[in-house]
Amino acid sequence: MRALTWQGTAKVSVEDVPDPKIQEPTDAIVRMTSTAICGSDLHLYDVLGMYLDKGDVLGHEPMGIVEEVGSEVTHIKPGDRVVIPFNISCGYCYMCKRGYFAQCETTQVKEHGKGASLFGYTKLYGQVPGGQAEYLRVPQAHFGPIKVPDGHPDERFLFLSDVLTTSWQAAKWADIVPGGSVFVTGLGPIGQMTARIARHLGAERVIATDNVPERLEMARRNGIEVINFDEVDDVPAAVYDMTNGRGADSVVEAVGMEAHGTPVQEFAQKAAGLLPDAIARKAIDTAGVDRMGALRTAFASVRRAGTVSIIGVYGGQADPMPMFDLFDKGVTLRMGQAHVKQWVDEIMPLLTGDGDPLGVDDLVTHRVPLEEAPQAYDMFKKKEDGCIKVVLKP
């Protein structure tokens, strides 16, 4: 089959790779019909290559048609249309029973001290072949795949794999209350959907910041107030001005390790990416190499006794945190990978009707064949051609 493979820092290519096969009775094989490029994939593209091997298949936002199932898979069958959560979880362990599917004890990568395995996401998370391919082997398929109905294009349901469920968790964990204020850093796909979900959950005022014109315009047409950080000297001060001088009740940090405005850490990231793998891994494990600009903006923008929900991905182990300020303000912090299946039952009714209350149909800006994935990665990274969200069509 054809699959998008990592070949080196800032280099991916579509190659012939072996077709996946059933290896365990809990496996399924799914033929991909749509598979998206995530902002987290760009971390692999540029920053975290020391945890990849040449030829690794990327991608963790897949959906398609079931082709084959193992003997212990009974809730799906060949011909079913399914979305695959990005985290691989068993559904029955201590963590899964409590809804913490991103911490599944059956698939935890204990060798690296990490949580549940993820599709297409480095040795740290199991080195499981990803979904930017024609076919995908799905481990733990007795639990993971989400059946979806016909009647809407793939893009209505595709984002249950990551974007929608991640954004839903980000908003829920921000302690949003009806009539409250919410501030979102970053208007990539996660920021866009989190801001819309915040409105859906009853926030009276939803504010977001970015500097990409197309992202700002997409947010505006979905009812979000925007701050262009290239045009404002002090974003937190602007947020305070818009929230009666208090700061936002709830803040969602949706940028992560590649934020603007932190040149020293940007240099450290790029330098680490050029080191031999063993040395680079040591640098990531022991040095502060994340760009902390967006996180600091989030902390400075939240009101006293407010909540910051961190959904942007971070990788450095020694990044500085303004603990004095956080403690003094009494800020609540929540963070972590989305527990995808914890949120599906709440979201699904919003997707299956004729309406589109979350604006899911207004997110994808580019649909391209799988063979054009390398060009799409480059375009997405450079934010060219108004690119906000890319869906690959194998």
C-alpha positions as YAML, in Angstrom:
chain: A
units: angstrom
residues:
- id: 1
  name: MET
  ca: [0.00, 0.00, 0.00]
- id: 2
  name: ARG
  ca: [0.97, 3.67, -0.19]
- id: 3
  name: ALA
  ca: [1.68, 5.60, 3.00]
- id: 4
  name: LEU
  ca: [3.13, 8.91, 4.13]
- id: 5
  name: THR
  ca: [6.47, 8.20, 5.83]
- id: 6
  name: TRP
  ca: [8.92, 10.24, 7.88]
- id: 7
  name: GLN
  ca: [12.31, 10.43, 6.19]
- id: 8
  name: GLY
  ca: [14.16, 13.05, 8.24]
- id: 9
  name: THR
  ca: [13.75, 16.52, 9.72]
- id: 10
  name: ALA
  ca: [11.29, 18.45, 7.52]
- id: 11
  name: LYS
  ca: [11.20, 15.58, 5.04]
- id: 12
  name: VAL
  ca: [8.29, 13.21, 4.44]
- id: 13
  name: SER
  ca: [7.44, 11.13, 1.39]
- id: 14
  name: VAL
  ca: [4.75, 8.77, 0.15]
- id: 15
  name: GLU
  ca: [6.21, 5.28, -0.23]
- id: 16
  name: ASP
  ca: [5.19, 1.68, -0.83]
- id: 17
  name: VAL
  ca: [5.00, -0.14, 2.53]
- id: 18
  name: PRO
  ca: [3.69, -3.61, 3.47]
- id: 19
  name: ASP
  ca: [-0.07, -3.97, 3.78]
- id: 20
  name: PRO
  ca: [-1.17, -4.25, 7.43]
- id: 21
  name: LYS
  ca: [-2.45, -7.62, 8.64]
- id: 22
  name: ILE
  ca: [-4.44, -8.89, 11.61]
- id: 23
  name: GLN
  ca: [-1.88, -9.71, 14.32]
- id: 24
  name: GLU
  ca: [-4.09, -10.07, 17.40]
- id: 25
  name: PRO
  ca: [-7.70, -11.20, 17.85]
- id: 26
  name: THR
  ca: [-8.52, -7.63, 18.98]
- id: 27
  name: ASP
  ca: [-7.24, -6.06, 15.73]
- id: 28
  name: ALA
  ca: [-9.14, -4.63, 12.79]
- id: 29
  name: ILE
  ca: [-8.02, -3.50, 9.34]
- id: 30
  name: VAL
  ca: [-9.63, -0.28, 8.11]
- id: 31
  name: ARG
  ca: [-9.44, 1.15, 4.59]
- id: 32
  name: MET
  ca: [-8.83, 4.86, 4.95]
- id: 33
  name: THR
  ca: [-11.27, 7.22, 3.25]
- id: 34
  name: SER
  ca: [-10.07, 10.42, 4.97]
- id: 35
  name: THR
  ca: [-7.10, 11.18, 7.19]
- id: 36
  name: ALA
  ca: [-6.08, 14.62, 8.38]
- id: 37
  name: ILE
  ca: [-2.79, 16.39, 9.08]
- id: 38
  name: CYS
  ca: [-2.65, 17.62, 12.68]
- id: 39
  name: GLY
  ca: [-0.62, 20.46, 14.12]
- id: 40
  name: SER
  ca: [1.02, 17.80, 16.31]
- id: 41
  name: ASP
  ca: [2.30, 16.14, 13.13]
- id: 42
  name: LEU
  ca: [4.33, 19.28, 12.52]
- id: 43
  name: HIS
  ca: [6.13, 18.65, 15.83]
- id: 44
  name: LEU
  ca: [7.35, 15.38, 14.30]
- id: 45
  name: TYR
  ca: [8.12, 17.11, 11.02]
- id: 46
  name: ASP
  ca: [10.38, 19.69, 12.67]
- id: 47
  name: VAL
  ca: [11.13, 19.09, 16.35]
- id: 48
  name: LEU
  ca: [10.79, 15.49, 17.57]
- id: 49
  name: GLY
  ca: [12.57, 13.57, 14.82]
- id: 50
  name: MET
  ca: [14.98, 12.07, 17.34]
- id: 51
  name: TYR
  ca: [12.13, 9.79, 18.45]
- id: 52
  name: LEU
  ca: [11.33, 8.55, 14.92]
- id: 53
  name: ASP
  ca: [12.91, 6.06, 12.54]
- id: 54
  name: LYS
  ca: [13.15, 6.57, 8.81]
- id: 55
  name: GLY
  ca: [10.09, 5.02, 7.22]
- id: 56
  name: ASP
  ca: [7.71, 5.46, 10.18]
- id: 57
  name: VAL
  ca: [4.13, 5.99, 8.97]
- id: 58
  name: LEU
  ca: [2.57, 9.17, 10.39]
- id: 59
  name: GLY
  ca: [-0.97, 10.28, 11.08]
- id: 60
  name: HIS
  ca: [-3.47, 10.00, 13.91]
- id: 61
  name: GLU
  ca: [-6.74, 11.49, 12.60]
- id: 62
  name: PRO
  ca: [-8.19, 8.65, 10.48]
- id: 63
  name: MET
  ca: [-11.53, 7.27, 9.39]
- id: 64
  name: GLY
  ca: [-12.63, 4.72, 6.84]
- id: 65
  name: ILE
  ca: [-14.40, 1.45, 6.10]
- id: 66
  name: VAL
  ca: [-13.77, -1.73, 8.08]
- id: 67
  name: GLU
  ca: [-12.21, -4.42, 5.87]
- id: 68
  name: GLU
  ca: [-11.45, -7.19, 8.36]
- id: 69
  name: VAL
  ca: [-11.76, -7.83, 12.10]
- id: 70
  name: GLY
  ca: [-10.13, -10.20, 14.57]
- id: 71
  name: SER
  ca: [-12.07, -12.92, 16.35]
- id: 72
  name: GLU
  ca: [-12.62, -10.84, 19.51]
- id: 73
  name: VAL
  ca: [-13.96, -7.77, 17.70]
- id: 74
  name: THR
  ca: [-17.75, -7.86, 17.74]
- id: 75
  name: HIS
  ca: [-19.06, -4.27, 17.85]
- id: 76
  name: ILE
  ca: [-17.91, -3.50, 14.30]
- id: 77
  name: LYS
  ca: [-17.90, -5.61, 11.14]
- id: 78
  name: PRO
  ca: [-16.61, -5.36, 7.56]
- id: 79
  name: GLY
  ca: [-18.41, -2.60, 5.70]
- id: 80
  name: ASP
  ca: [-18.95, -0.38, 8.76]
- id: 81
  name: ARG
  ca: [-17.95, 3.28, 8.55]
- id: 82
  name: VAL
  ca: [-15.73, 4.14, 11.52]
- id: 83
  name: VAL
  ca: [-13.65, 6.90, 13.05]
- id: 84
  name: ILE
  ca: [-10.49, 5.84, 14.87]
- id: 85
  name: PRO
  ca: [-9.52, 7.71, 18.10]
- id: 86
  name: PHE
  ca: [-5.91, 8.85, 18.11]
- id: 87
  name: ASN
  ca: [-5.20, 7.18, 21.45]
- id: 88
  name: ILE
  ca: [-5.23, 3.38, 21.60]
- id: 89
  name: SER
  ca: [-7.11, 2.15, 24.66]
- id: 90
  name: CYS
  ca: [-8.51, -1.17, 25.85]
- id: 91
  name: GLY
  ca: [-11.69, -0.01, 27.56]
- id: 92
  name: TYR
  ca: [-11.39, -2.27, 30.62]
- id: 93
  name: CYS
  ca: [-8.23, -1.42, 32.61]
- id: 94
  name: TYR
  ca: [-8.13, 0.71, 35.80]
- id: 95
  name: MET
  ca: [-7.69, 3.96, 33.85]
- id: 96
  name: CYS
  ca: [-10.18, 3.18, 31.09]
- id: 97
  name: LYS
  ca: [-12.90, 2.26, 33.58]
- id: 98
  name: ARG
  ca: [-12.51, 5.78, 34.99]
- id: 99
  name: GLY
  ca: [-12.66, 7.40, 31.54]
- id: 100
  name: TYR
  ca: [-8.95, 8.24, 31.35]
- id: 101
  name: PHE
  ca: [-8.43, 6.57, 27.99]
- id: 102
  name: ALA
  ca: [-5.24, 8.54, 27.19]
- id: 103
  name: GLN
  ca: [-3.68, 6.80, 30.21]
- id: 104
  name: CYS
  ca: [-4.77, 3.23, 29.30]
- id: 105
  name: GLU
  ca: [-2.64, 0.81, 31.33]
- id: 106
  name: THR
  ca: [-2.86, -1.90, 28.67]
- id: 107
  name: THR
  ca: [-1.17, 0.24, 26.01]
- id: 108
  name: GLN
  ca: [0.97, 2.54, 28.19]
- id: 109
  name: VAL
  ca: [4.51, 2.86, 26.85]
- id: 110
  name: LYS
  ca: [6.22, 1.99, 30.11]
- id: 111
  name: GLU
  ca: [9.66, 1.87, 28.51]
- id: 112
  name: HIS
  ca: [9.51, 5.64, 28.14]
- id: 113
  name: GLY
  ca: [7.24, 6.39, 31.09]
- id: 114
  name: LYS
  ca: [4.43, 7.61, 28.84]
- id: 115
  name: GLY
  ca: [0.66, 7.15, 28.65]
- id: 116
  name: ALA
  ca: [-1.43, 5.24, 26.14]
- id: 117
  name: SER
  ca: [0.01, 4.40, 22.74]
- id: 118
  name: LEU
  ca: [-0.90, 6.75, 19.91]
- id: 119
  name: PHE
  ca: [-1.17, 6.16, 16.19]
- id: 120
  name: GLY
  ca: [1.75, 7.49, 14.17]
- id: 121
  name: TYR
  ca: [3.48, 9.26, 17.04]
- id: 122
  name: THR
  ca: [7.07, 8.29, 17.80]
- id: 123
  name: LYS
  ca: [8.80, 5.70, 19.96]
- id: 124
  name: LEU
  ca: [7.61, 7.60, 23.03]
- id: 125
  name: TYR
  ca: [4.04, 6.54, 22.25]
- id: 126
  name: GLY
  ca: [4.52, 3.03, 20.94]
- id: 127
  name: GLN
  ca: [5.74, 3.62, 17.37]
- id: 128
  name: VAL
  ca: [2.38, 2.36, 16.04]
- id: 129
  name: PRO
  ca: [2.02, 2.88, 12.25]
- id: 130
  name: GLY
  ca: [-0.30, 5.79, 11.59]
- id: 131
  name: GLY
  ca: [-3.30, 6.52, 9.43]
- id: 132
  name: GLN
  ca: [-1.88, 8.68, 6.62]
- id: 133
  name: ALA
  ca: [-2.01, 5.60, 4.46]
- id: 134
  name: GLU
  ca: [-4.37, 3.50, 2.37]
- id: 135
  name: TYR
  ca: [-4.98, 1.01, 5.17]
- id: 136
  name: LEU
  ca: [-4.58, 1.01, 8.95]
- id: 137
  name: ARG
  ca: [-4.18, -1.81, 11.43]
- id: 138
  name: VAL
  ca: [-6.20, -0.83, 14.51]
- id: 139
  name: PRO
  ca: [-5.09, -2.49, 17.77]
- id: 140
  name: GLN
  ca: [-7.67, -2.75, 20.58]
- id: 141
  name: ALA
  ca: [-10.39, -2.59, 17.93]
- id: 142
  name: HIS
  ca: [-12.79, -4.41, 20.25]
- id: 143
  name: PHE
  ca: [-13.16, -0.98, 21.93]
- id: 144
  name: GLY
  ca: [-11.63, 1.90, 20.00]
- id: 145
  name: PRO
  ca: [-13.39, 2.42, 16.65]
- id: 146
  name: ILE
  ca: [-16.44, 4.70, 16.64]
- id: 147
  name: LYS
  ca: [-19.24, 3.70, 14.26]
- id: 148
  name: VAL
  ca: [-20.74, 6.66, 12.39]
- id: 149
  name: PRO
  ca: [-23.80, 6.83, 10.16]
- id: 150
  name: ASP
  ca: [-24.07, 7.58, 6.48]
- id: 151
  name: GLY
  ca: [-25.69, 10.79, 5.30]
- id: 152
  name: HIS
  ca: [-22.86, 13.29, 5.77]
- id: 153
  name: PRO
  ca: [-19.39, 13.64, 4.22]
- id: 154
  name: ASP
  ca: [-16.41, 12.25, 6.14]
- id: 155
  name: GLU
  ca: [-15.46, 15.68, 7.42]
- id: 156
  name: ARG
  ca: [-18.61, 15.84, 9.57]
- id: 157
  name: PHE
  ca: [-17.32, 12.94, 11.69]
- id: 158
  name: LEU
  ca: [-13.57, 12.76, 10.99]
- id: 159
  name: PHE
  ca: [-12.66, 15.16, 13.77]
- id: 160
  name: LEU
  ca: [-14.04, 12.87, 16.46]
- id: 161
  name: SER
  ca: [-10.64, 11.20, 16.06]
- id: 162
  name: ASP
  ca: [-8.88, 14.20, 17.64]
- id: 163
  name: VAL
  ca: [-9.84, 17.81, 16.88]
- id: 164
  name: LEU
  ca: [-13.42, 17.77, 18.18]
- id: 165
  name: THR
  ca: [-12.82, 15.57, 21.19]
- id: 166
  name: THR
  ca: [-9.60, 17.37, 22.10]
- id: 167
  name: SER
  ca: [-11.32, 20.75, 21.81]
- id: 168
  name: TRP
  ca: [-14.33, 19.54, 23.80]
- id: 169
  name: GLN
  ca: [-12.06, 18.37, 26.61]
- id: 170
  name: ALA
  ca: [-10.11, 21.63, 26.50]
- id: 171
  name: ALA
  ca: [-13.31, 23.61, 26.91]
- id: 172
  name: LYS
  ca: [-14.79, 21.33, 29.57]
- id: 173
  name: TRP
  ca: [-11.58, 21.43, 31.58]
- id: 174
  name: ALA
  ca: [-11.51, 25.23, 31.42]
- id: 175
  name: ASP
  ca: [-14.52, 25.39, 33.80]
- id: 176
  name: ILE
  ca: [-16.59, 27.43, 31.35]
- id: 177
  name: VAL
  ca: [-19.79, 28.77, 32.90]
- id: 178
  name: PRO
  ca: [-22.82, 30.29, 31.14]
- id: 179
  name: GLY
  ca: [-22.35, 34.02, 30.90]
- id: 180
  name: GLY
  ca: [-18.61, 33.80, 31.54]
- id: 181
  name: SER
  ca: [-15.61, 34.90, 29.50]
- id: 182
  name: VAL
  ca: [-13.18, 32.64, 27.67]
- id: 183
  name: PHE
  ca: [-9.82, 33.44, 26.09]
- id: 184
  name: VAL
  ca: [-8.16, 31.06, 23.61]
- id: 185
  name: THR
  ca: [-4.52, 31.34, 22.56]
- id: 186
  name: GLY
  ca: [-4.02, 30.27, 18.96]
- id: 187
  name: LEU
  ca: [-6.54, 29.76, 16.15]
- id: 188
  name: GLY
  ca: [-5.30, 26.61, 14.53]
- id: 189
  name: PRO
  ca: [-7.87, 23.81, 14.21]
- id: 190
  name: ILE
  ca: [-7.93, 23.11, 17.97]
- id: 191
  name: GLY
  ca: [-8.25, 26.78, 18.89]
- id: 192
  name: GLN
  ca: [-10.98, 27.30, 16.29]
- id: 193
  name: MET
  ca: [-13.08, 24.42, 17.57]
- id: 194
  name: THR
  ca: [-12.45, 25.17, 21.24]
- id: 195
  name: ALA
  ca: [-13.67, 28.74, 20.78]
- id: 196
  name: ARG
  ca: [-16.85, 27.52, 19.04]
- id: 197
  name: ILE
  ca: [-17.47, 24.90, 21.71]
- id: 198
  name: ALA
  ca: [-17.02, 27.56, 24.40]
- id: 199
  name: ARG
  ca: [-19.84, 29.54, 22.78]
- id: 200
  name: HIS
  ca: [-21.95, 26.40, 22.53]
- id: 201
  name: LEU
  ca: [-21.42, 25.76, 26.25]
- id: 202
  name: GLY
  ca: [-22.80, 29.20, 27.06]
- id: 203
  name: ALA
  ca: [-19.85, 31.55, 27.39]
- id: 204
  name: GLU
  ca: [-21.04, 35.11, 26.83]
- id: 205
  name: ARG
  ca: [-17.73, 36.38, 25.52]
- id: 206
  name: VAL
  ca: [-15.17, 34.30, 23.63]
- id: 207
  name: ILE
  ca: [-11.91, 36.00, 22.69]
- id: 208
  name: ALA
  ca: [-9.01, 34.45, 20.77]
- id: 209
  name: THR
  ca: [-5.62, 35.59, 19.54]
- id: 210
  name: ASP
  ca: [-3.54, 34.76, 16.46]
- id: 211
  name: ASN
  ca: [-1.80, 36.68, 13.69]
- id: 212
  name: VAL
  ca: [-2.76, 34.72, 10.56]
- id: 213
  name: PRO
  ca: [-5.42, 36.65, 8.60]
- id: 214
  name: GLU
  ca: [-7.29, 33.56, 7.40]
- id: 215
  name: ARG
  ca: [-7.46, 32.13, 10.91]
- id: 216
  name: LEU
  ca: [-8.71, 35.41, 12.32]
- id: 217
  name: GLU
  ca: [-11.39, 35.66, 9.62]
- id: 218
  name: MET
  ca: [-12.56, 32.07, 10.18]
- id: 219
  name: ALA
  ca: [-12.95, 32.81, 13.89]
- id: 220
  name: ARG
  ca: [-14.85, 36.04, 13.24]
- id: 221
  name: ARG
  ca: [-17.39, 34.37, 10.98]
- id: 222
  name: ASN
  ca: [-18.04, 31.85, 13.75]
- id: 223
  name: GLY
  ca: [-18.81, 34.55, 16.28]
- id: 224
  name: ILE
  ca: [-15.43, 34.83, 18.03]
- id: 225
  name: GLU
  ca: [-13.84, 38.15, 19.02]
- id: 226
  name: VAL
  ca: [-10.23, 38.25, 17.88]
- id: 227
  name: ILE
  ca: [-6.99, 39.96, 18.84]
- id: 228
  name: ASN
  ca: [-4.24, 40.11, 16.21]
- id: 229
  name: PHE
  ca: [-1.12, 39.88, 18.35]
- id: 230
  name: ASP
  ca: [0.93, 41.59, 15.64]
- id: 231
  name: GLU
  ca: [-1.23, 44.68, 16.11]
- id: 232
  name: VAL
  ca: [-1.38, 44.73, 19.92]
- id: 233
  name: ASP
  ca: [1.57, 45.52, 22.16]
- id: 234
  name: ASP
  ca: [0.23, 43.62, 25.18]
- id: 235
  name: VAL
  ca: [-2.29, 40.82, 24.59]
- id: 236
  name: PRO
  ca: [-3.05, 40.14, 28.29]
- id: 237
  name: ALA
  ca: [-3.71, 43.85, 28.80]
- id: 238
  name: ALA
  ca: [-6.13, 43.77, 25.87]
- id: 239
  name: VAL
  ca: [-7.90, 40.77, 27.42]
- id: 240
  name: TYR
  ca: [-8.18, 42.62, 30.74]
- id: 241
  name: ASP
  ca: [-9.67, 45.62, 28.94]
- id: 242
  name: MET
  ca: [-12.30, 43.33, 27.37]
- id: 243
  name: THR
  ca: [-13.20, 41.62, 30.67]
- id: 244
  name: ASN
  ca: [-13.88, 44.50, 33.07]
- id: 245
  name: GLY
  ca: [-10.25, 44.63, 34.17]
- id: 246
  name: ARG
  ca: [-10.27, 41.15, 35.72]
- id: 247
  name: GLY
  ca: [-8.97, 38.85, 33.02]
- id: 248
  name: ALA
  ca: [-10.79, 35.92, 31.45]
- id: 249
  name: ASP
  ca: [-12.69, 33.49, 33.67]
- id: 250
  name: SER
  ca: [-11.41, 30.58, 31.56]
- id: 251
  name: VAL
  ca: [-8.33, 30.36, 29.34]
- id: 252
  name: VAL
  ca: [-7.43, 27.62, 26.87]
- id: 253
  name: GLU
  ca: [-3.83, 27.42, 25.67]
- id: 254
  name: ALA
  ca: [-4.10, 25.82, 22.21]
- id: 255
  name: VAL
  ca: [-0.66, 26.54, 20.71]
- id: 256
  name: GLY
  ca: [1.95, 24.45, 22.48]
- id: 257
  name: MET
  ca: [5.66, 24.06, 22.00]
- id: 258
  name: GLU
  ca: [6.06, 26.12, 18.83]
- id: 259
  name: ALA
  ca: [4.63, 29.45, 19.98]
- id: 260
  name: HIS
  ca: [5.77, 32.79, 18.59]
- id: 261
  name: GLY
  ca: [7.79, 35.31, 20.52]
- id: 262
  name: THR
  ca: [10.38, 33.16, 22.28]
- id: 263
  name: PRO
  ca: [13.54, 33.32, 20.14]
- id: 264
  name: VAL
  ca: [15.91, 31.65, 22.62]
- id: 265
  name: GLN
  ca: [13.71, 28.57, 22.93]
- id: 266
  name: GLU
  ca: [13.08, 28.58, 19.18]
- id: 267
  name: PHE
  ca: [16.84, 28.36, 18.67]
- id: 268
  name: ALA
  ca: [17.07, 25.55, 21.25]
- id: 269
  name: GLN
  ca: [14.35, 23.58, 19.44]
- id: 270
  name: LYS
  ca: [16.02, 23.92, 16.07]
- id: 271
  name: ALA
  ca: [19.43, 23.09, 17.50]
- id: 272
  name: ALA
  ca: [18.09, 19.95, 19.20]
- id: 273
  name: GLY
  ca: [16.57, 18.84, 15.91]
- id: 274
  name: LEU
  ca: [19.99, 18.91, 14.28]
- id: 275
  name: LEU
  ca: [21.79, 16.86, 16.95]
- id: 276
  name: PRO
  ca: [22.40, 13.10, 16.74]
- id: 277
  name: ASP
  ca: [19.33, 11.28, 18.06]
- id: 278
  name: ALA
  ca: [20.78, 10.10, 21.39]
- id: 279
  name: ILE
  ca: [22.09, 13.57, 22.25]
- id: 280
  name: ALA
  ca: [18.90, 15.24, 21.05]
- id: 281
  name: ARG
  ca: [16.74, 12.96, 23.20]
- id: 282
  name: LYS
  ca: [18.85, 13.88, 26.23]
- id: 283
  name: ALA
  ca: [18.38, 17.57, 25.44]
- id: 284
  name: ILE
  ca: [14.61, 17.22, 25.21]
- id: 285
  name: ASP
  ca: [14.50, 15.18, 28.44]
- id: 286
  name: THR
  ca: [16.57, 17.59, 30.50]
- id: 287
  name: ALA
  ca: [16.38, 21.05, 28.89]
- id: 288
  name: GLY
  ca: [13.77, 23.76, 28.50]
- id: 289
  name: VAL
  ca: [13.26, 23.72, 24.74]
- id: 290
  name: ASP
  ca: [9.56, 24.55, 24.41]
- id: 291
  name: ARG
  ca: [8.56, 28.01, 23.27]
- id: 292
  name: MET
  ca: [6.66, 29.32, 26.27]
- id: 293
  name: GLY
  ca: [5.22, 32.53, 24.80]
- id: 294
  name: ALA
  ca: [1.64, 31.32, 24.41]
- id: 295
  name: LEU
  ca: [1.65, 29.67, 27.82]
- id: 296
  name: ARG
  ca: [2.86, 32.83, 29.50]
- id: 297
  name: THR
  ca: [0.18, 34.81, 27.66]
- id: 298
  name: ALA
  ca: [-2.42, 32.36, 28.95]
- id: 299
  name: PHE
  ca: [-1.22, 32.65, 32.54]
- id: 300
  name: ALA
  ca: [-1.13, 36.45, 32.36]
- id: 301
  name: SER
  ca: [-4.63, 36.68, 30.85]
- id: 302
  name: VAL
  ca: [-6.59, 34.55, 33.33]
- id: 303
  name: ARG
  ca: [-8.39, 36.29, 36.18]
- id: 304
  name: ARG
  ca: [-7.62, 35.53, 39.80]
- id: 305
  name: ALA
  ca: [-9.15, 32.19, 40.84]
- id: 306
  name: GLY
  ca: [-9.68, 31.38, 37.17]
- id: 307
  name: THR
  ca: [-8.83, 28.22, 35.22]
- id: 308
  name: VAL
  ca: [-6.25, 27.56, 32.51]
- id: 309
  name: SER
  ca: [-6.76, 24.48, 30.35]
- id: 310
  name: ILE
  ca: [-3.58, 23.51, 28.48]
- id: 311
  name: ILE
  ca: [-4.25, 21.48, 25.35]
- id: 312
  name: GLY
  ca: [-1.25, 22.59, 23.24]
- id: 313
  name: VAL
  ca: [1.45, 19.89, 23.16]
- id: 314
  name: TYR
  ca: [4.69, 20.44, 25.11]
- id: 315
  name: GLY
  ca: [7.82, 18.30, 25.09]
- id: 316
  name: GLY
  ca: [10.62, 19.82, 27.17]
- id: 317
  name: GLN
  ca: [11.11, 18.61, 30.73]
- id: 318
  name: ALA
  ca: [12.73, 21.68, 32.27]
- id: 319
  name: ASP
  ca: [10.67, 24.57, 30.92]
- id: 320
  name: PRO
  ca: [10.30, 27.43, 33.40]
- id: 321
  name: MET
  ca: [6.83, 28.00, 34.91]
- id: 322
  name: PRO
  ca: [5.86, 31.28, 36.64]
- id: 323
  name: MET
  ca: [4.87, 29.41, 39.77]
- id: 324
  name: PHE
  ca: [4.88, 32.46, 42.05]
- id: 325
  name: ASP
  ca: [2.28, 34.24, 39.91]
- id: 326
  name: LEU
  ca: [0.17, 31.10, 39.45]
- id: 327
  name: PHE
  ca: [0.10, 30.43, 43.18]
- id: 328
  name: ASP
  ca: [-0.63, 34.04, 44.08]
- id: 329
  name: LYS
  ca: [-3.54, 34.21, 41.61]
- id: 330
  name: GLY
  ca: [-4.94, 30.87, 42.78]
- id: 331
  name: VAL
  ca: [-5.09, 29.54, 39.24]
- id: 332
  name: THR
  ca: [-6.44, 26.07, 38.51]
- id: 333
  name: LEU
  ca: [-4.48, 24.17, 35.84]
- id: 334
  name: ARG
  ca: [-5.72, 21.17, 33.85]
- id: 335
  name: MET
  ca: [-3.91, 19.58, 30.94]
- id: 336
  name: GLY
  ca: [-3.20, 16.42, 29.01]
- id: 337
  name: GLN
  ca: [-4.05, 14.34, 25.97]
- id: 338
  name: ALA
  ca: [-7.74, 14.05, 25.19]
- id: 339
  name: HIS
  ca: [-9.59, 11.01, 26.50]
- id: 340
  name: VAL
  ca: [-11.34, 10.70, 23.16]
- id: 341
  name: LYS
  ca: [-14.08, 8.20, 23.92]
- id: 342
  name: GLN
  ca: [-15.04, 9.97, 27.16]
- id: 343
  name: TRP
  ca: [-16.57, 12.76, 25.08]
- id: 344
  name: VAL
  ca: [-18.04, 11.03, 22.01]
- id: 345
  name: ASP
  ca: [-21.54, 10.48, 23.40]
- id: 346
  name: GLU
  ca: [-21.87, 14.19, 24.23]
- id: 347
  name: ILE
  ca: [-20.67, 15.34, 20.81]
- id: 348
  name: MET
  ca: [-22.30, 12.83, 18.46]
- id: 349
  name: PRO
  ca: [-25.85, 14.27, 18.65]
- id: 350
  name: LEU
  ca: [-24.45, 17.62, 17.48]
- id: 351
  name: LEU
  ca: [-23.08, 15.97, 14.33]
- id: 352
  name: THR
  ca: [-25.85, 13.66, 13.17]
- id: 353
  name: GLY
  ca: [-28.65, 16.18, 12.58]
- id: 354
  name: ASP
  ca: [-29.25, 18.54, 9.68]
- id: 355
  name: GLY
  ca: [-27.77, 21.50, 11.55]
- id: 356
  name: ASP
  ca: [-24.13, 22.16, 12.34]
- id: 357
  name: PRO
  ca: [-24.09, 23.88, 15.75]
- id: 358
  name: LEU
  ca: [-20.31, 23.57, 16.15]
- id: 359
  name: GLY
  ca: [-19.48, 24.75, 12.64]
- id: 360
  name: VAL
  ca: [-17.66, 21.52, 11.83]
- id: 361
  name: ASP
  ca: [-18.34, 22.04, 8.13]
- id: 362
  name: ASP
  ca: [-16.30, 25.26, 8.28]
- id: 363
  name: LEU
  ca: [-12.87, 23.98, 9.24]
- id: 364
  name: VAL
  ca: [-11.27, 22.12, 6.31]
- id: 365
  name: THR
  ca: [-9.50, 24.45, 3.89]
- id: 366
  name: HIS
  ca: [-7.68, 21.87, 1.74]
- id: 367
  name: ARG
  ca: [-8.54, 18.37, 0.52]
- id: 368
  name: VAL
  ca: [-5.69, 16.70, -1.35]
- id: 369
  name: PRO
  ca: [-4.77, 13.20, -2.55]
- id: 370
  name: LEU
  ca: [-2.47, 11.18, -0.30]
- id: 371
  name: GLU
  ca: [0.24, 11.40, -2.96]
- id: 372
  name: GLU
  ca: [0.38, 15.17, -2.43]
- id: 373
  name: ALA
  ca: [0.87, 14.88, 1.34]
- id: 374
  name: PRO
  ca: [4.51, 16.11, 1.35]
- id: 375
  name: GLN
  ca: [3.51, 19.36, -0.36]
- id: 376
  name: ALA
  ca: [0.56, 19.66, 2.03]
- id: 377
  name: TYR
  ca: [2.86, 19.32, 5.07]
- id: 378
  name: ASP
  ca: [5.06, 22.10, 3.74]
- id: 379
  name: MET
  ca: [2.06, 24.32, 2.99]
- id: 380
  name: PHE
  ca: [0.55, 23.70, 6.44]
- id: 381
  name: LYS
  ca: [3.85, 24.42, 8.17]
- id: 382
  name: LYS
  ca: [4.32, 27.68, 6.29]
- id: 383
  name: LYS
  ca: [0.62, 28.66, 6.63]
- id: 384
  name: GLU
  ca: [0.49, 29.26, 2.89]
- id: 385
  name: ASP
  ca: [-2.58, 29.51, 0.66]
- id: 386
  name: GLY
  ca: [-4.86, 30.15, 3.64]
- id: 387
  name: CYS
  ca: [-4.15, 26.66, 4.97]
- id: 388
  name: ILE
  ca: [-5.84, 25.93, 8.30]
- id: 389
  name: LYS
  ca: [-6.83, 22.25, 8.08]
- id: 390
  name: VAL
  ca: [-5.77, 19.63, 5.49]
- id: 391
  name: VAL
  ca: [-7.61, 16.38, 4.84]
- id: 392
  name: LEU
  ca: [-5.80, 13.72, 2.81]
- id: 393
  name: LYS
  ca: [-7.81, 11.42, 0.57]
- id: 394
  name: PRO
  ca: [-6.03, 8.04, 0.12]
...
